[in-house]
Amino acid sequence: MCAVARTRSIIAFGISCFQAKTMQSCPSVETSTVNSNLVDSEDVEASHDVGDVMLQEAAKAAANEFTVQTFSITVLCSESYVVEPEALQFLVSHGFNFNQQCAAGVPYYRGNDRDGEDEVCLLRFFLAELIRSERPLVFHNGMVDLIFLYQNLYADLPPTLAVFISDVFEMFPAGIFDTKHMAEFCSRFPASFLEYVYKKCQRENFLDVKNSEQQFSLHFHDYRHYVDCIEYIPCGFHMETTRAQTTFCTNFAAHGWCKNGVACSLTHDLDIILDNEQFVTEKKKRRRARKTAKKRRASSESLQDHAGQGDMDTLQTDSPVVNEMNVSLGDKSEMDADAGNDAKVKLNVEDCRARACDESPSKHSGIHRAGFDAFMTGLSMARFVCKYGALPKQHFGLAEYVNKLCLSGKDMGLLISKSSFAKTSIDHRNKLATIKSK
């Protein structure tokens, strides 16, 4: 990986800033003054309790509201670097403009600082400001990103992994989060590639809004009156009523890629994949509910049989027949309901396939852009904070997942922590001292 980072370059730099609402912007909740001669002390305590609860709810609602700013910067390395034809084809198929990169890409150089050039290189200056701010950073599959950031915009990579981990730990003391690691070990999603995690989190948040449960909301600045070079990409979510069992690419659904690419005959539409996933999940829930209801009926019938042992023999022989008829009728009605659901699914298959065909030419548009990838990562993290953590707690209330990077194929993450057996690199110490001295 070090050899790859030294010979390849960054072509785009994306960052998405999420700022949570603070308590200062929350509506204040005040309890009215009461006369102690007219109101019992219990009523006073109750009113204060209500006020505290309202304050807590207001704080929780404010903490789950984020203001978002997303930037996508096209960059150009001033040194020679290696490219692969497959990588160029992939980038072109996803709308990357190499003409724009060559004409207006922000230049940068790799490795250690050069005398008199570190202030001129805007990207290196930006990374230095990011380190100086000591804000928590969120990546998706962040190991590769950190290696490329270190080599291209910070300093030469150290010789060993232990030294690199120690350097990164000092660079970002507020903590690093990896949404791919959290998707695998926190939320236990069936897949963990970025677009799947993003759409899955969107869907879950939409259902929480629909069910009046805890959810997050995003707010965006309006730059239309100030800046002309703003690209607007729709990122809203609308739940489809269609839950069709249509054929999709299982390899893309599991890993986010397909060897056939856009030439694949099966759909790569994640909305259809998630519709199928939700349909299967709800079908299993109905099946478990039927089994539970059946067991309850069987237990109640056995209790009735034991209670009626002293009755007449004719009643004893008739009751099982009646019970059996009731059970069969109940099962038949449930089967009819499932058949009706399956019929609705079959009716919607063609509509779902038509939607997949219509969206297939543009199903990759807007994806794999640096800025939009950063936004998808931030939205996924907002969902994880809303569901599993809390603000404004330290490390978002997710201390179990801080400073852990995803390692593909491993059952644990890579811990970013300074070791007593590995010192930091000399280049890192010099660079960090220069940053903190300014």
BELFEN-V448756 format. One record per backbone hydrogen bond with DSSP energy under -0.5 kcal/mol. NH is the residue of the N-H (numbers start at 0). CO is the residue of the C=O. Records with the same first field share a line. If there is no record, write none. Layout:
NH=CO, CO
This chain:
4=0
5=1
6=2
7=3
12=72
14=70
16=68
17=15
18=16, 66
19=17
20=61, 64
24=21
25=22
29=27
35=33
37=34
38=34
43=39
44=40
45=41
46=42
47=43
48=44
49=45
50=46
51=47
52=48
53=49
54=50
55=51
56=52
57=53
58=54
59=55
60=56
61=57
62=58
63=59
64=61
65=216
66=18
67=65, 218
68=16
70=14
72=12
73=71
74=10
75=105
77=107
81=6
87=83
88=84
89=85
90=86
91=87
92=88
93=89, 90
94=91
95=90
97=95
100=96
101=97
102=98
103=99
104=100
105=73
107=75
110=150
116=113
117=113
120=116
121=119
124=120
125=121
126=122
127=123
128=124
129=125
130=126
131=127
132=128
133=129, 130
134=129
136=174
138=176
143=140
144=140
145=141
146=142
147=143
148=144
149=145
150=146
151=147
152=148
153=149
154=149
163=159
164=160
165=161
166=162
167=163
168=164
169=165
170=166
171=167
172=169
174=171
176=136
178=138
181=177
182=178
183=179
184=180
185=181
186=181
187=181
188=182
196=192
197=193
198=194
199=195
200=196
201=197
202=198
203=199
204=200
205=201
206=202
207=203
208=204
209=205
210=206
211=208
212=207
216=63
218=65
220=67
222=220
225=222
226=222
229=227
230=228
231=229
232=230
245=243
248=266
249=247
252=248
253=249
254=250
255=251
256=250
260=257
262=259
263=260
266=246
269=267
272=268
273=269
274=270
275=271
276=272
277=273
278=274
279=275
280=276
281=277
282=278
283=279
284=280
285=281
286=282
287=283
288=284
289=285
290=286
291=287
292=288
293=289
294=290
295=291
296=292
297=293
298=294
299=295
300=296
301=297
302=298
303=299
304=300
305=301
306=302
307=303
308=305
310=307
315=311
316=312
317=313
318=314
319=315
320=316
321=317
322=318
323=319
324=320
325=321
326=322
327=323
328=324
329=325
330=326
331=327
332=328
333=329
334=330
335=331
336=332
337=333
338=334
339=335
340=336
341=337
342=338
343=339
344=340
345=341
346=342
347=343
348=345
351=347
352=348
353=349
354=350
355=351
356=352
357=353
358=354
359=355
361=358
362=359
364=361
366=363
372=368
373=369
374=370
375=371
376=372
377=373
378=374
379=375
380=376
381=377
382=378
383=379
384=380
385=381
386=382
387=383
388=383, 384
389=395
395=392
396=393
397=394
400=397
401=398
402=175
403=175, 400
404=413
407=405
409=406
413=404
414=412
415=402
416=414
421=418
428=424
429=425
430=426
431=427
432=428
433=429
434=430
435=431
436=432
437=433, 434
